[in-house]
Amino acid sequence: MSIINKLLNGTHPLSDMMKKYIATPWCKCQDGQWKSCVECVPPITTKEEQGNQSHGGDLFQHSQWSALYLTNWYMDNTNYPDLNNLLVKIINSDLLKNIIGDDKNKVLEFVQACGFFHDICKGGDNIYDMYAPDKYGKDENGKNINDSMHPEICSAVIIDPQNRYNGLLKTTLDEILNGYKDPKKARIILSLCAATHWEFGKSNFDPKYTADGYINFIVNKKNEIIQKVDATRIIEDSENILIKLCMVLSCSDVASGYNDEIVDVEGIETSKKTHESNGAAWINYKFKENHPKKIKDVLNLIDKQINVTGGKKRNIKKSKKSKKCKKCKKCSKTKCKCATSRKTKSKC
């Protein structure tokens, strides 16, 4: 049994450690306010929970479900054809073949790993409430770092695990990645998926969030990570596989707020829900309904053959800087009619 299979089955020591990290059970109290269930007066027990949990399980469950949704969508082209189409292209891509290996099962396991490790920084720090205010420490002004920074933090943890999970994360990642053709590039992709896993979901809430902005974000973030790891190594991605992988990973993150749609994968036991999420953001915020259009918007832009590789900004015109008018040394009059004029026919 592979390491990733052990992780997904919950039989790996790292999985056991991840199970200790729980999502704060939020409840709608009798006064109509959303609070931690124990803060309601009178307190609401787990069985009496109601409302929209963002996580229907602990860190292990959420991570497993994310990986299993990716697996389901790849294996079934009926329920989510847009996601299936993306995953088929990803797993059959030359990019992952050259970085991971020729074995498609191994490539699929890597994609599962991208799902499994995207939220890995929510654990391994002995702060067992994943939404504790002091979860990510203090900023330079002494204020608690907001949970919205966790994608960036998880990305950094994958690059340099340090002593997370008592050093077990480092040894586990090293063992997995060293089994690939190019471990360094595989780590970059794993880190990129973590760094961007919230981004595609933003398009569901913000009508001003464009496909162009999303693509630029992925490309620029990729290059940031490459520079941190080794500025001389470039990941050439002529098929834009990384953009597609980041999109489908974001969908699996949103969907894995609950596990109701997961079809059991052979050899892996799907973990049951700890809390009732009622579909979480996948259902309640209609991402299940809206994601196909969001995906098509990005793919249509890619199909226009705009260059999105190598970190070059695309079709972004720099604003012209206004040029200062020069004054005549004899009469001190300005020698231009407007701030942007270069020449003048006027004379002293």
C-alpha positions, 0 to 999 in steps of 0.5 A, a space after each residue: 500500500 502506498 503512502 498516499 493510500 495509507 494517508 487517505 485510509 487514515 492508517 498513517 501516523 500523520 493521519 492520526 495526528 490530523 484527526 485531533 484538529 477540529 473545526 469550531 462547531 458553529 451553531 445558530 443560537 436561540 437568540 439568532 446569532 451564530 456562535 461556537 455551540 458551547 457559547 450559546 445560552 443554553 449551550 447547544 450540543 453536537 447532536 443539536 447543531 444546526 446551520 452551515 458548518 464550513 467543515 463537516 469533519 476534522 482536518 483529516 476528514 476534510 482532507 480525505 474528502 477533498 482527495 476522494 472528490 477529485 478521484 470520483 470526478 476523474 473516474 466518473 464523467 456523468 455527474 460533473 463533466 466539466 470537472 471530469 474533463 479537467 482531470 482527464 487532461 491533467 492526469 494525461 498531461 505531458 507536464 505531470 508525466 515529466 514531473 511525476 512519472 509514466 504511471 497514470 495511477 501514480 499521477 492520480 495519487 499525486 493529484 490526490 495528494 494535492 487535495 489531501 495537503 491543501 489545508 495541512 497548516 491547519 494542524 501540526 501546531 498543537 492548537 486543536 481548534 482550526 479557527 482559533 483566533 491565535 491560530 497563525 500567530 501575530 502580525 508585525 502590529 501584534 494583531 492575530 493573523 487572519 484565517 484568510 492567510 492560511 492558503 499562503 501559510 499552508 503553501 509555505 509549510 509544504 515548501 519548508 515543513 520545519 517541525 510541523 507534526 513533530 517532524 512527521 510532515 517533513 519525512 512524509 512529504 520527502 518520502 512521497 516526493 522523492 518517488 517522483 521524477 522531479 521532486 522539486 517541481 512536484 513540491 512546487 505544484 503541491 505548494 501552488 495548489 495550497 496557495 491558490 485553493 481559495 482563489 477560484 471560490 472567490 469568483 462565486 462571491 465577487 462578480 468583479 472577480 474576472 477570469 483574467 485576474 484569476 489566471 494572472 494570480 495563478 501564474 504570478 503565484 507559481 513564479 513566486 514559489 519557484 523563486 523561493 525554491 530555486 529561481 533557476 528552475 522553470 516549470 514550462 506549462 504550454 497546456 496550462 495544466 496548472 491553472 486547470 489543476 488549481 481550479 479543480 482543486 478549489 472545487 474539491 476544497 469547497 465540496 469537501 465541507 461535506 461528504 454526501 456525494 462521495 462514492 466509495 473508492 476501492 480500498 479506501 474507507 470514506 470517513 463519516 461526518 462529525 458535524 452536519 454542514 448541510 452541504 456547506 458552501 458547495 450547496 448553500 452558496 451554489 458553487 455546485 451550480 455555478 462552477 461550470 460557468 466559472 470554469 468555462 470563463 477561464 478556459 475560453 480565455 485560455 483558448 484565445 491562445 493568450 500567453 499565460 506561461 513564464 509569468 509574463 503579464 498578458 495584455 496589460 497596458 501600462 498607463 502613460 506617465 505624464 511628462 513635465 512641461 519644461 519652462 523657457 529659461 528666458 521668459 519662464 513660460 511653459 513650452 507645452 500646451 499640456 502635461 503630456 505634450 513633448 513638443 511645442 511650436 510656441 516661441 518666447 
